[in-house]
Amino acid sequence: MILIRYLYIGVDDTDSPDGMCTTYLASQIINEFRDNGIELVDYPRLIRLNPFARHKTRGNGGVALKILNDSKADMAKRIVLEKVEKLSMFDCDNTNPGVIFYDGEITSEMEDYAFRAIYEFITIEEAEEFGRSAGCEIHKFKKGRGIIGSIAAISLPLSDYTYELLAYRSSDNYGTKRQIDYDSVYEMDRETFPDTFENIDYSENYIAIEPKTPCPVLYGIRSDTVEALKKAKDIVKVGEPIVDWCIFKTNQHTDMHIQEVPNIASMKQFGCYCVEGEVKNKPTVIDGGHMFFYIMDDSGEIECGAYEPTKNFRKIVSHLRPGDKIRVYGGIGEQNTFNVEKFQVIHLNDVEYRNPVCECGKRMTSAGKNKGFKCKKCGKKLESSKKVPIKIQRFLKNAQFYETPVSARRHLSKPLCRMNL
């Protein structure tokens, strides 16, 4: 029996807000591999990590490649390191690339590390110590923070995954407006949804496949299948050269960052969770358009936020009322506020307590604390101070999910179209 050995390659933290993209660097590595007869095993991987990481790259994603560990392995390593040296945005203080080579079996300890990188914070020192103990060959550039995501990218098991096709533009066009035919994007969405998704935010007339940064990516299309991506690429029309394109296997839109917890008190800052609670107060809006409300359970309470970029989602949130029981999905940020990505109604409180209506038809007013009610129209009084329960119509629906719009959705958040509802 011939034992096949593989070389795993992880690369992360090569970009900056001003340019580059680790996926583009990966595509250039893959091209040079191909020119030298080195073929990938499976699709390259794009792995998104903790969305609340303090020193994250723009999308906090690392890239992993897998090849045969044969006579060309040393050449592959040399190609990777040369590309990272040549293309990384070293001028940016926060760009600290890291490269990992690993030629063993992916262990359960490595898988646990990868989930930690999605759920928590891992320091450079922790990552380096773990990587060496696991047998990784580590290459740090500057501070080498990228080794954190590089180890996670090669190690993460993908029980659920999606694909993303990324098309790259000529370097002559970096920083200029992308020449994408928007009508063709609408056509592509009509022809391929829901096999492709996150293409357009119809509520905002927002083309979501188009990046808003000066990076090499011309557009990115996300899908459950490779076939749908290739069909979508044939439909989308552009007015500038596509110099390269690549399909990545990824944990995007899987809710992999979401941890189930028994109660509110179990959650920690900078983690992402799914938790049930009862709405404590009617949502309120502050300056800037951000909306907040509290949920509570027997263990405590937490402030929840629907921020201004979520646009019409705030209108949906505004329909929540005290006594509603909901399940919220999201994460806890810098201000210890739970950032809501989506929520499900468990049970609506469809009863309000109001002052009684007088025999004359006028709603009564309080006669004072514990003094009952009085009617301003006819003067009739009631000794009881108890309000009357009234069944009300609700905009929200029991068991229904509600999600943020495409334009405000995190990379890892699973859209409703993928939830088999």
N, C-alpha and C positions, 0 to 999 in steps of 0.2 A: 504494500500500500504506500503510495507516494503522498507525503505530507506537504500540502501547499502552504507556503508562508507568504504573508502579506506585509507590506510596508504602509503604515498609516502616516499621513502628513497633515499637520494642523497649522493654520496660519491665522493670525488675528492682529488687530490694532494697527493697520497700515494706512488708514485714511484720516481725514480731518474735515472740519466743517467747510474748508475751502476747496476740497477736491479729493480725488482718488476714490476707490471703492475696493474693498478686499476681494469682492467677487470678480472684479475686472482683473485684478492681479492674478487670481486663480485661473481665469480664462486664458491669460497669457502664458501661465505655467503649463496648462493643458495643451495649448497649441505647440509649445516647444517640446513637450513630451511626445506628442504625435509625430512631430518632425523627426524625432530620434527613435521612433518605434516603441515608445512606452505607452501602453494603453491603460486607461482607468478600469478598475473593477467597480461596477455600479456607477451611478451618477455622482458628481461632486456634491458635497453636503454643505448647506448653509444653516447654521444652528444659532438661533437667537437665545440670548441669556437673560438674566434678571433685568427687567425694564427699569428698575429703580437703582441700579448700580451707580455708585458715586462717580466713577471715572470711566463710564461706558463710552464706547465709540458711538457714532451717530445712531446706528440701529442696534448696537450691542450684539453683533453677530460675528461668529468665527466660521472659517471655511475648513473643510477636511477633504482630503483626497485619499484614495486607496489604490495601490498598485501591487503587482507581484514583487516579492522581495527576491529578485534574481540578479543576474550579472549587471543589470543596468541600474540597480538601486543607488549606487554611489553617484552615477551621472544624474539621476533624478534629484538627489539631495543637493547637488551642486547647482542645478537649474533653479531649484526653489530658492536657495539662499541668494543667488545672483539676482533673481527677479525682485525679491524683497528689498535687497540693497538698492536696486535701480529705481523702483517705482514707489516706494513708501514715502509719505509726506513728512520727512524728518524735520523740516523747518518748524512744524507745529510742536509746541511744548507738550501737548497731550497725546501725541502720536508716539507710542512705544511698542514697536512690533515684537512679536514672539513667534518662534517656529518650533514645532515639535515633530520628531521622527520616532516612530514606535514600531517594532517588528515582532511583537508577541501577540497572544490572544487578549482580547478586551476582557478584563476581569470584572467581577461584581463590584470590587472596590472602585474601579475606574468609572463604572456606571453610576455608583453612588456619588462620586465626586462631581460628575456631570450634572446630576439633579441638584446638588448643592449650588452649583454655579447658576442655576436657574432660580432657585428659591432664596439664596442668601448671598453674602459677600465672601469672596475668597481673596486673600492678600497675595501679592507677588511671592512673598516668602513661603506662604503655605503651598502655593501652586508648585513652586520650584522643589520644595522638600518632597511633596507628593509625587511629582513627576519623576524625580530621581529614584525614589523608592519603588516606583512602578516599572522602572527600566527605560524611561523615555530619554531620548537624546535631545537636549534642550539648547536652543539658540536664542539669546536675548539681544535685542537692539535697543540702545539707550536703557531705559529702566526695564524694558522687557515685559511690560504688563500684559502683552498679548499672549503670553504663555498660559494665562488663566483660561481664556476662551479657546485656545488651541487644543489643550488637553480635553476640555469638555466637548469640542467639536468632533474629535475622533472617537470619544467614549460613549456618547449618548445613544441609548437604544431608541429606535423609532417604531413604536407600536402603532402610532398614528402619524401620518406625514402628508405633506402636500408637495407640489412642484412649483417652481417659479422659472419662467423664461425671461432672461435679461438680455436686451439688445444694447449694444454699445456704440457710441458715436465717435467720430473722428476727433482727435485732440485739437484740431483747428476750430472746432465748434464748442469746446468746453466754455461754460460761462455765458453762452448765448441762448436765446429762446429756442426751445426744441421745436423742430418743424414736424409736428404730428398732425395728421388729418383727423380732426376730432369726429367728423361724421363717420369715418371708418371705424373709430373706436366704439361708437354707438352701435354700428352694424355688427361689429365683432361681439359685443355684449349680447345683442339679440340672438345671434347665431349660436353662441357657445355657453351662455349661462344656463344652468348653474354649474356646468363642468368647469368653467372658469368663473371667478368671482372677484369682488373688490375692484372691478374695472372702473366704475363710475359711481359717484354719489349724486343720484338724481335730484335729491332735495336741494342740493347746492349747485347743481350743474358743474360738478367738479370732476375732472379727468384724473382718476386715482392712479392710473398706470404711469403717469408722467411725474418724475421726481421734481422737486422744487429746489434742488441744490446744484452747484456747479460740478457735479461728478461725471464720470464717463458714461453713466447709464442713460440711454435714450428713453427706454420704457421698460417696465416690468409687468408681466402678466402671470397671475397665480391660478392654479388649477389643481384638481384632483387627479388628472391624467396627463400623460405626456402627449397623447394623441390630440387632445383638445388644445394644448398649447401650440402645437404645430399648425393646427387649423386656424387658430386665432392669429398667429404670426402672418399667415398668408392673407388675412383679411385687412389687418392694420396697414395703412399707407403712411409713408413718411416722405418728407421733402428734403432729406439729407442722407448721406451715406450711412449704412450700418456696417461698421468695420468688423464686427464679430458678434456672436450671440452664444449663449450657453444656458443649459437647463440644469437647475439645482434641485436636489431633494432636500426638503427642509421641514423643520418643526413649526413653521409659521401657521397660524390659524388653527391650532390644535388645543388651545387652553392648557398646554403643558405646564405653564407657569402657575396655574391655579391649584391650591392645596385645599382639601376639604378639612374643616375644623369643626369641633363639636359646639363651640360657642364663641362669642365675641372676645372674651378675655384670653382665648388661646392664640389670638393673632399678634404678630410682632411688626414693628415698623419696618418698612422696605420689603415686606413679603406680599405675596399675592394669594388671595383666598376666595373661597365660596363659603358664605355663612348666612344663616337665617336669623331674622330679627323682626321685631315689631316696630313700625314707624311711630316715633314719639311725638313729632310735631309736624305741622304743615311746612313744606319746603319754602324757603325764603331766598330772595335774590339780593346780593350786595353789589356795590359799585364795581363795574367791570363785567357784570353779567353772569358771574358765577352763582350757582344755586346750591344751597346746603340744607340738609335735614339730618336728624339723628335716628338711628335704629337702636333697639335695646333688647336684652334678654335677661335671664336670671343672673348672668355673670357680670353684666355691665352694659355700657353703651358706647357708641362711636359715631362721630360726625361723618356723614357721607357727602361727597361733592360731585355735582355734574357741572363741569367747567364750561366757560364761554365757547371754546372751540367745538363742543359737542352740539352746538346750535339747537336744532329742533328737538333733540333728545331732552333738553331742559323743559320743553312744554309738556312732554310725557311725564317727566318726573314731577312737574307741578301738580299733577292730578293725584299724587299720593296724599293720604290722609292719616291722622293718628288712628292707631288700631289696625291698620293694614299689616298683614304679615307677608314678608317678601324674602326672597333669596337673592343676595347681591353677589356679583362677581367683580373682582377688581383688585387693587393693591393700595397699600398704605404708604403715602409719600412723606416728604420733608416735614409737613405741618401736622403729621399724625392724622390726616384726614383720609378716609377710604375713597379712592378714586373709582367711581362706578363705571365699569365697562358695559355691563348689561345687568338686568334683574328679571326675576320671574315672580309673578304674583302667586303667593300660596293661598291667601284668603283675603278678600276685600271686606273692610268694615262698611257695610251698606246701610248703617243706621246712624242718624244724627239725633241729638237731643235738643229740642227747641222749646221755647215758651209755649204754653197752651194757647189755643185760639178761643176767644170769647164767644158766647152765644150769638153776639151781634156780628160775628165774622172778623173782628179785628184781633190781630195777634197781641196778646197781653204783654205787659212789661213788669219787671221786678218791682215789688212794693218795698224792697229793702231786704237786708240780710235776714234770712229765716222768717220773713213776713209774708211770704206767698207772692201772688201776682195781682195786678190791677189792670183794668181796661181804661185807657185814656179816652175812649169814645163814649162809653156808656156808664163808666164808673163802677162796674161790677168787680168784686174781689174774690180771690180764691185763697184759702188759708194754706194749702199745700205749696211747698216750694219745689216739688219735684217737676223736672222738665219731662216732656212727652217724647217717646221714641218715634221717629219717623223714618220709613224706608226711603232711601234715595237712589237715584240712578247714578251709576258710575261710568266714567269714560274707560277706565281700565277694565280688563277681563281676568277672571280667575284662571290660573294655570298658564296664562300668556307670558311669553318672553318679550322683553323690550331691550333694544341694543343701541349703542352709539352709532352715528352715521359713519360711512366708509371713510370720510375725510378725517375723522378723529379716532380711528380705531388703531389699537396697538398691533404690532406685528404678530404677537402670539395669540391674540384674542380670537376665539373661534366664532365665526359669524353664524347666524341662525340657519343659513342655507346649508351648513355642514353638520347640523345637529340632529338631522333625521326626525324633526318634530312632526 
